[in-house]
Amino acid sequence: MQSWEIAHLGRLFVGIGFGLCSVGAGIGVGLIVAAALNGIARQPEQSGKIQTVMFVGAALVEGVALLCAVFCFLALQS
């Protein structure tokens, strides 16, 4: 394999990694919100606490996704 083919293959894998990161974050946040809505439907009086926990969980999932995106872009630069 020539060097330019390896470079293009690396860019392809970075794109695939970035896509998987985005899909994984979307699925994770979707599951968190679905569980929170289910909990609020069962116990409406606890909606404030459930929303707080939901936002913290969603922020953690998005933080990991952002970190993965940064790593993908850093891998693209080298």
N, C-alpha and C positions, 0 to 999 in steps of 0.2 A: 504494500500500500504506500502511496506517495504521501508526503507530508501535508499537502493541501487537502487531501482526502480525509486525513485524520483530523485536521482542524475543522472541516465541515461536519464531520461525524460528532465532534465534541460540541459544536453549536447545536446540532440536532438533539443531543442528549440533554443539554441545558434547557432547551425549549420544552422537551418532554417532562423534565423535572419541574419546571415552572408550572406547566399545565397540571401535573399531578398535585402539586402543592395547592393550586387554586381550587381544584376539584375537592381535595381533601378538606380544605377549610370550609368550603361551601356545605359539604355534607355534615361536618362537625357542628357548624353553627345551626344548620337546619334541625339536627337532632336535639340540640340544646333548647332551641325555641319551641319545638314540638313538645318536649318534656315539660317545659315551663307552662305552656298553654294547658296541657293536661292537668298539671298540678293546680293551676289557677281555677280551672273548671271544677275540680274536686273540692278545693277549699278557697273560695273567693276572699275570705277574710285574711288570708296569708299572702295576698297578691303582692304586697310591698316587699316582703322578704324574698319571695320567689323571684321577683323581677331583679332584685339586687344580685342574687346569686346567679341569675341568668346572664346579666350584663358582665359580671366578673368572669364567668366561664367563657362567654363569647369573646371577651377581650383577650383571654389567655390563648384561645384557639387562633384568633387573628394575629396575635403576637408571634406565635410559632410560624404561622404562614408567612408573615412579613420577614422573619428571620430566614426562612427557607428561600424566599425570593431574593434576599440580599446575597445569600450564599450562591445562588444560581448566577446572579450578575457578576459576583466576584470570580466565579469559575470561568465565566465567559471572557473576562479580562486577561486571564493568564494563558 
